[in-house]
Amino acid sequence: MRRGIVVLMVVVGFVLQATAFFFLAAPLGTPTAVRFSEPRLPFAPLLFIVGIMLVFSAALVYELLPDRGADEG
């Protein structure tokens, strides 16, 4: 169960990062105006950082959640 939660957190974190960067922050097309340096969504960088934090917190979850087989000994 612990491994599944961690894998899910890592996958969701990476998907959130990729979505925030490629679809919400990075403009597509040839830069012809100042608006191309602005993200499409004002809080897209925040979503990218939340994705990074989710991936790094997966390591904490892996270490802090007890393993199901550890008690059986």
Secondary structure as a PSIPRED ss2 file (coil, helix, strand):
# PSIPRED VFORMAT (PSIPRED V4.0)

   1 M C   1.000  0.000  0.000
   2 R H   0.000  1.000  0.000
   3 R H   0.000  1.000  0.000
   4 G H   0.000  1.000  0.000
   5 I H   0.000  1.000  0.000
   6 V H   0.000  1.000  0.000
   7 V H   0.000  1.000  0.000
   8 L H   0.000  1.000  0.000
   9 M H   0.000  1.000  0.000
  10 V H   0.000  1.000  0.000
  11 V H   0.000  1.000  0.000
  12 V H   0.000  1.000  0.000
  13 G H   0.000  1.000  0.000
  14 F H   0.000  1.000  0.000
  15 V H   0.000  1.000  0.000
  16 L H   0.000  1.000  0.000
  17 Q H   0.000  1.000  0.000
  18 A H   0.000  1.000  0.000
  19 T H   0.000  1.000  0.000
  20 A H   0.000  1.000  0.000
  21 F H   0.000  1.000  0.000
  22 F H   0.000  1.000  0.000
  23 F H   0.000  1.000  0.000
  24 L H   0.000  1.000  0.000
  25 A H   0.000  1.000  0.000
  26 A C   1.000  0.000  0.000
  27 P C   1.000  0.000  0.000
  28 L C   1.000  0.000  0.000
  29 G C   1.000  0.000  0.000
  30 T C   1.000  0.000  0.000
  31 P C   1.000  0.000  0.000
  32 T C   1.000  0.000  0.000
  33 A C   1.000  0.000  0.000
  34 V H   0.000  1.000  0.000
  35 R H   0.000  1.000  0.000
  36 F H   0.000  1.000  0.000
  37 S H   0.000  1.000  0.000
  38 E C   1.000  0.000  0.000
  39 P C   1.000  0.000  0.000
  40 R C   1.000  0.000  0.000
  41 L C   1.000  0.000  0.000
  42 P C   1.000  0.000  0.000
  43 F C   1.000  0.000  0.000
  44 A H   0.000  1.000  0.000
  45 P H   0.000  1.000  0.000
  46 L H   0.000  1.000  0.000
  47 L H   0.000  1.000  0.000
  48 F H   0.000  1.000  0.000
  49 I H   0.000  1.000  0.000
  50 V H   0.000  1.000  0.000
  51 G H   0.000  1.000  0.000
  52 I H   0.000  1.000  0.000
  53 M H   0.000  1.000  0.000
  54 L H   0.000  1.000  0.000
  55 V H   0.000  1.000  0.000
  56 F H   0.000  1.000  0.000
  57 S H   0.000  1.000  0.000
  58 A H   0.000  1.000  0.000
  59 A H   0.000  1.000  0.000
  60 L H   0.000  1.000  0.000
  61 V H   0.000  1.000  0.000
  62 Y H   0.000  1.000  0.000
  63 E H   0.000  1.000  0.000
  64 L H   0.000  1.000  0.000
  65 L C   1.000  0.000  0.000
  66 P C   1.000  0.000  0.000
  67 D C   1.000  0.000  0.000
  68 R H   0.000  1.000  0.000
  69 G H   0.000  1.000  0.000
  70 A H   0.000  1.000  0.000
  71 D C   1.000  0.000  0.000
  72 E C   1.000  0.000  0.000
  73 G C   1.000  0.000  0.000
